[in-house]
Amino acid sequence: MSSTKNTPENTVQSEDATRFELANRLFFRLYQSANMLHKTGTRAVEEEGLTTQQWAVLGALSREEARDGMSVGELARYLLVSRQNLSGLLSRMERDGHLSATPDAQDRRSRRVRMSESGRKLWLNEATPKIQAYYEEVLGNFSVDDMTHTLHYLLKLLDNMKQIDARRGAVEED
């Protein structure tokens, strides 16, 4: 019968294994949550002809800071998506009458994206009440403290990922 001594080295290895297992479970749950948000969130607004991606775009453009619209680059950075992924989505939303895109007054090569009047009505009168109901259903058993703590940790995680992305981007530019 062999016995493993509880040395500082063994303790560190055990803590490392525990951290890895917890990290693996955490990121898998985030992955599952993102997939379920896409699936159930889209169902919440599908009668309006929207997806969760379109919901995010309309939500970004509905903010007071975006009342004069946003450039495609600004919108991509805000949503943390590539301009390429956003381009097709914006074209479909413009085709459906939810958005208007015009040349930027300061930079004619850039387009300024705004919610159209029909897009604003859709957002305010039809989508927002369904999104609110969806939030209540998903977060119904969360206290205000639960939501505050969850938001805090998600922002902390997001900030760490942004730092990794910035470092990687700086390396790729060299």
ChimeraX attribute file (.defattr): number of C-alpha atoms within 10 A of each C-alpha:
attribute: neighborCount
match mode: 1-to-1
recipient: residues
	/A:1	3
	/A:2	4
	/A:3	5
	/A:4	7
	/A:5	9
	/A:6	8
	/A:7	9
	/A:8	9
	/A:9	10
	/A:10	12
	/A:11	12
	/A:12	11
	/A:13	12
	/A:14	12
	/A:15	12
	/A:16	12
	/A:17	12
	/A:18	12
	/A:19	12
	/A:20	12
	/A:21	11
	/A:22	12
	/A:23	12
	/A:24	12
	/A:25	12
	/A:26	12
	/A:27	11
	/A:28	12
	/A:29	12
	/A:30	13
	/A:31	12
	/A:32	12
	/A:33	12
	/A:34	12
	/A:35	12
	/A:36	12
	/A:37	14
	/A:38	15
	/A:39	13
	/A:40	15
	/A:41	22
	/A:42	20
	/A:43	17
	/A:44	21
	/A:45	21
	/A:46	14
	/A:47	12
	/A:48	14
	/A:49	12
	/A:50	21
	/A:51	19
	/A:52	18
	/A:53	15
	/A:54	19
	/A:55	18
	/A:56	13
	/A:57	23
	/A:58	23
	/A:59	16
	/A:60	19
	/A:61	21
	/A:62	18
	/A:63	11
	/A:64	9
	/A:65	10
	/A:66	16
	/A:67	12
	/A:68	13
	/A:69	24
	/A:70	21
	/A:71	20
	/A:72	20
	/A:73	16
	/A:74	14
	/A:75	21
	/A:76	18
	/A:77	12
	/A:78	12
	/A:79	14
	/A:80	11
	/A:81	12
	/A:82	13
	/A:83	15
	/A:84	10
	/A:85	10
	/A:86	19
	/A:87	13
	/A:88	11
	/A:89	15
	/A:90	19
	/A:91	15
	/A:92	13
	/A:93	20
	/A:94	18
	/A:95	11
	/A:96	12
	/A:97	14
	/A:98	23
	/A:99	23
	/A:100	19
	/A:101	19
	/A:102	13
	/A:103	13
	/A:104	15
	/A:105	10
	/A:106	7
	/A:107	10
	/A:108	10
	/A:109	9
	/A:110	15
	/A:111	18
	/A:112	21
	/A:113	24
	/A:114	24
	/A:115	28
	/A:116	16
	/A:117	13
	/A:118	13
	/A:119	21
	/A:120	18
	/A:121	14
	/A:122	18
	/A:123	22
	/A:124	14
	/A:125	11
	/A:126	14
	/A:127	24
	/A:128	16
	/A:129	14
	/A:130	19
	/A:131	17
	/A:132	12
	/A:133	14
	/A:134	17
	/A:135	13
	/A:136	12
	/A:137	10
	/A:138	13
	/A:139	13
	/A:140	10
	/A:141	9
	/A:142	12
	/A:143	10
	/A:144	10
	/A:145	9
	/A:146	12
	/A:147	11
	/A:148	12
	/A:149	12
	/A:150	13
	/A:151	12
	/A:152	12
	/A:153	11
	/A:154	13
	/A:155	12
	/A:156	12
	/A:157	11
	/A:158	12
	/A:159	12
	/A:160	12
	/A:161	12
	/A:162	13
	/A:163	11
	/A:164	12
	/A:165	12
	/A:166	12
	/A:167	11
	/A:168	11
	/A:169	11
	/A:170	10
	/A:171	9
	/A:172	8
	/A:173	6
	/A:174	5
